[in-house]
Amino acid sequence: MTKDLAFRSKTAGIGGTIKSCPEDFIVEEIGQDGTVFGIGERIERTDEKGRFVHFVLQKRNWTTVLATKEAARRLHSSPKRISFAGSKDKCAITTQLMSAEGVDKTAVLNLDIKDMRINGAWNAKDRVRLGGLAGNRFTIKVNGAQDDAEETVERICYELEKGFPNYFGEQRFGTTANNTHAIGESLVRGNLEEGAMAFLCGRGMETNAEARLAREELLSSRDFASALKTFPKHLRLERAMLSYLAERPDDFTGAFRALPRQTLLLFVHAFQSHIFNRLLSERIRENGVEMEEGEYLCDADSLGFPDTAKMDVDGWLCMKIIGYNSNPNERERELLGSLDISKEDFRVKSIPEVGSKGTFRTAFAPLLKFSFDKDTFRFSLQSGSYATSALREFIEVDKT
C-alpha cells in the first residue's frame, strides 16, 4: 500500500531490513505529560479514588489486541473493560499505558504472562482513552545496511529538514490480507457483500496453511455454514461473521454488525487513509506541497509535536482526511470523482454508526531527538505517525 508513494528525499537509501526479531524494534510510549514509559523502567503514580487501574504494559511479540484479551482472561474480566491509549506493533518490544475497570491493583501488578511485564500500576478515576498519548520513542536496528550508512543518513536527514511525509503506514491496511482499505471502500460504496467476501476470503500474506485453504474454499463455494467448520479458531472475527451468515446468508449488513464497531471503524478509516496517502503523494511528485484551499498551518505543542488543534500563521501544513463534513477543494474533488465517491458516502448509510465526518492530519511530521549510530535509528514521533513511513526515506534504495 505504500511502495508506490512518492519520496520527499532524493538520495538513495542505505538498504537493509528491519524487524528481523522483536529486539530490533523497540517502541516506548510517551504519555500526554511527556513521560516516556521506558523499557524495564518502573512508573509510579499517586493512587486516586475510582473504579479503574491504570498500568504500563511491556510486551514482546504480542499484538495489542491479543495482549489485552490475555490480560483480561488472567484478571477474570472482559476485554471490553480494558482500554489503551495506542496500539503497538507485534514484532517488537513495546510499552503502553492501559486501564482495567473493576479489578484489583495488586492483581494487575501480579500478572504473570510470558513475554509480558507490568512496569507500574495505580488506581484512577477514569479509563485510559484511545489517542491519550503524545507520541512514541523508537529504537530501531537495521540489518544489512550499506557500509557508508552514516553519511547517507546524514544527507537524507538534510533533505528531510522540514519533516518526512506523514503517510499512513502498512499497518493501517492490515498485516495479513493488506486489504483493510478495500473493505472500507466497499462499506462506503454500500457494496456490503463484496466487502464481506473480501474480509472473509482475503489472503494477502496469510501464512497459516489451514486458514489460507479455508479462505480459498469459501471463495469458490460461498457456503458459509461449511466454512464455519473449517475456519481456524484463531480467526475469531471471521468466525463471528460466518456464524451470522450461516443462518442468514443474504444479510450482509447484519453480518458486518456481528463485528465490533471499532473494527468497522478501522475499515472506514483505512479507506480515508488510503485517499490521504494518494493526495499527499501526488503533491510531493509535483515538487512542492503548498497550502491549498481549506487547509491551514498548525503550531507545535510543548513537546515539539505538531498539534492540529493549534492554528498558527506559521508551522505545519494540515491536510484533510476527507469525510462527510469535509469541504473538498478542486484537487480533492477530482480524486473523489475519479473514484466515483462523494463526501456524503462517508455517512455509510447501510451502517450509519460507522460514518466518518473527517478530520485533519499534518502533511509532514518531524523526527524529534533523531540519531543514527552504526546500524540503529533513534527518534520520537507524534501520536498517529508511523516509524515505517519515516524509515522508508532512509532505507529504500530505489526512489524512482
N, C-alpha and C positions, 0 to 999 in steps of 0.2 A: 504493500500500500504506500510505502514511502520511497521506494527505489527510484521512481521516475521524477521525484520532486527536485526542483532547482536548488543548487547550492549557492550560498552567498559568497563563499571563499572560492578562489581560483586555483590555488596551489594544490597539487595532488597530495592526497593524504599519506599517512605513514603505513597503511596496510595493517594486517593483523586481525585478531578476533578477540571478542570479549565474552564473558560468561562461560569460560571453559569449566569453571567449577564455582560453587557459591562463594568461596573465599575471595574470588576475583572481583566481586561486585558487592560493595558494601553501601548500604543506604541508611543514614541516620536522620530521623525526622527532626525538624526544627519546629518547636511549639510557637504559638502565636506571640508569646512574650520573648521569643528569641532563644529560649533554652534548647540546646541540642541534646537529644536523647542518645548519648554516645553508647557505642558497643561496650558492654560489660560495666557500664557506669551506673551506680546506684542513684536513683532520683528520689528525693524526699519532698513531701508537701504536707502542709498542715491539714489535719482532718477537719471536715465540715459536717454538719448535720444534714443527712439526706439519704435517699434510697440507692444511691449509686456508688460504685467503687471505680475510681479511675486507676489505670495501671499501664505501665510501659512494658510492652511485649517485645522481646527479642526472639527472632526466629531464623532458622536456617532451612532453606529448601522447602518451605511451606508457602502455598498461596494464602492470601489474607482470608479468603472465604473458608478454606478448609481448616485453617488455624482457628478461626472463630468457632466453627462447628465443633472441633475437638475440645476447645476450652469450655464451651457450653456443656458438652457432654460430661466432662470431668466435674463441672460445677453443679451438675444435676439441674441445669437451666435450659433455656431455649436460645438458639442463635439470634432470635429476634430481640432478645434482651441484651445483646452485646453489640456495641457500635464502635466505630473507629473514625479517626479524622481523615485518613487517606489510605488507599490500597497500596500494597507494596509488591515488588517482583517476587517470583518463586525462586528462581535460580540465583539466590543472593543471600547475604546475611543482613537482616534489616531490624530496625527498631520502629515502633509506632505506638502512639497513645490510643488506648481503648477505654471503654467503660462497660461495666456489667451492672444490671439492675437487680436489686433484691438478693444479693449474695453477700457472704461474709468476707471482709477484707483478708482475714487470716487464710481462708480457703483459697483465695486468689494467690496470695503470696506462697502458698504451699503447693501450687500446681506443679506437677512433675510429669512433663511431657517431653518425649525425645526430640531433641533439636529445638527446644523452646526454653526460655527462662523469663522470669518476671524481674524487671530491674527497678521495681518500686510500685507501691500501691497506697492509695489514700481514699478516704470517704469524701463524697462530693454531693452537692445539691442537685446537679443536672447531669445529663448524659453528655458524652463526647459526640459532637456532631460532625457529619461529613463536611470536609472543607475547613475544619477548625485547626489548621496548621499554617505556618508561614512558608515553609519550604522543606527542602531535603538537602543534606550534605552527602556527597558521593565520594567514594574512593574506589577507582576502577582500574584494574590491571589489564593491559593489552598484551596478548601473546602473539609473537611472531612479527612484531613491527620492524620496519627497516632500520638500518644502522644509524642513520643521521636523524632519528626521530625527533630529538630535542630541537634541532634547528628548524625542521619542518613545522613542528607545533608552534614555534615562536612566530614564524611567518604567517601561519594561518590565524594565530591569535591577533596579529596586527590587522589582518583583513576583516576580522570579526569584532573590531573595536567597539562597534555600536550594537553588538549582540548577534546571536545566531537566530536563524529562522525558527519561530516558535511553533513548528509543526506538531500536530498530534502524532505520537509515536505508534509503532506497530502494535503495541499492547492494547491500544484503543480499539483495534479492529479484530481482536481475537487471536489467541496464540495457537489455536488448533485449526479451526476452519478458516480463519482470517477473512470472514465474511460478515462480521457483525454489522458493518455499514450497509451491506446489501440487504440484510434482513430489515434494518431500519428503513431503508428506501422502500421496501415492499409495504411496510406499515404506513408510511407517509402517503404512498400512492393508493392505499386501500386494497392491495393485492395480497390478502392475508394467506390464501392457500399457497401462493408462491413463496411467501416468507416463511411459512411453517415448514414447507418441504426443504427450504434452504437451511433452516435451523436443524432439522432432523437428519438430513442427508449430506450436509456439507462435510467434506472430508479434509480438504486442505492438507495440513501437516499432521493428520491423525496417525499416531504411531502404534496405537493399540490394535492389533490384528483383529481381535474379536469385534471391537467397535467399528472398525472400518468395514468388515464384512457385513455387519448388521445394517449399517447405513446404506451400503450398496444394494442389499436385498430389498430394503424398504423402497429405495428409489425405483426399482423395477416392478415390485409387487403392489405397492401402495396399500398393503394390508397392515393396518395399524395394530390390530389385535395380535397378529403373529409377531410383529416387530417387538411388541411389549415382552414377548417371551425370549427374544434373542438379544435385545439391547442390554449391555452390561449394567450391573447395579450402580456403578460409579457415575453413570450418565443420569444423574438424578433429575435434572431439569427436562431432558429429553423424555425420560420415562413419565414425568408428570404430564407432559403434553400428550404422549401416546396413550396414557390411561384415559384421558378425556376423549381422544379421538376414537379409541376402540369402542366407546359407547355411542359417540355422536360424530361419525366420520365426515360430516359435511359442515360442522360448526367450527370454523377456524378462528372466529372471533373468541368464542369460549375457550378454544384450545390455547390461545395466547394468554387469556386471562387466568389459565391454570398456572402460569409462571408468575414469580414475584414481580410486583410493579417496578422494582429497582432494575430488574433485568430488562424489562420492556423499555424503560427509560434509557438504559445503556444502548439498546439498538438504535433508538431515535437519535440520541446524542452522537453516536458513531457516524451516522449519515451526515449530520450537521458538521462534524469534524472533518469528514471527507471533503465536503464543499469548501470549508475554510482552507484546508491544505491546498486544494486546487487553485483557489483565488490567490493565495499568497505566493504560490509557486509561479503562477502566471505573471505576477507583478515583479518578482525577482528576475525572471527571464527578460523582462523589459528594461533591465539595468537601472532600476531605481524604484523605490517604493515611497511615493509621495502621498500626503494626506488627500483623500478623496471625499466626495460628498457623504455626509452622515458619519464621518469619523472624527476622532478628537485625540488630543495628547494627554497623557497622564503623568503624574509625578511619582516618585518612589516613596515607599514607606520608611519608617525609622531604621529598618534593617537593610535598606538598599534595594529591596524588591519592588518592581513596578506595581502600582496599586490602581486598578482601573476605576476605582471609585473616587480618585483624587484628580479631577480635571485640572489642567495647567496650560499655560501658553507655550510651554516647552516640555520636552520629555519623551515618553514612549508612545509610539503610534498605536492606537486601539482600533482594530478591525471588528467588523460584525461577525458573530456566529448567527446565521440567519434563522429566524423563527417567525411565528405568525405576527408578532408585534414589531418586527423589523420594518424599516423603510428602505428597501433596496435602492442603491444607486444604479447608474447605467451599466457598469461592469457586472454587478451582481444580478441585475435583471437579465442581462444577456446570458449568463451562465445558467440561471434558473430556466430561462426559455429553452436553452439547448437540452436541458434535462426534462423539459415538459413538466416542470414543477412550479407551483405558485407558493408564495409565503403562507397562504391560507391552508395549504395542505399539511403544514406542521401542526395544525389543530388535531390531526389524526381522528377524523370523525368517527371511525369504527371503534376506537378505544380512546375517547377524549381525555381520560385521566393521565395519558402519557403525552399529551400535546406539549410542545415546547415553544415558549414565547421568544426565545433568542436572547443573546447577551453580547458582551464584548470580550475580546481577548487581544493581548498585545501581539503585534506582528513579529516582534523580535524580543528576545529575552537575554538578560545579562548572565555571564558566568562569574559569579562572585567568589572571591578568595581562590582564584584559579592558580593551579600549579601543575607542572608535569616534570617528573623526575624518573629518568631511565625508561620505565615502562608503565608508570602509574599516573593517572589523572586524579586530581583532587579539586573539587569545586562545589559550590552550593547553587541550587536553583529554586526559583519561586514555586509555590504550590501550583500544580497543573502543568508544569513544563516537564519535558521528557529528556532524560540524560542521553537516550539513544539518538534523539534528534540533534543534540549538541555534538555527540561523538562522531556522527556520520561526516560532519565537516572536517574532522581531524583524521579519520581512518580511511574513508573512501579514496581510492587512488584514481578511479575514472570519474571525472566530474563533467563529462560532456553532456 
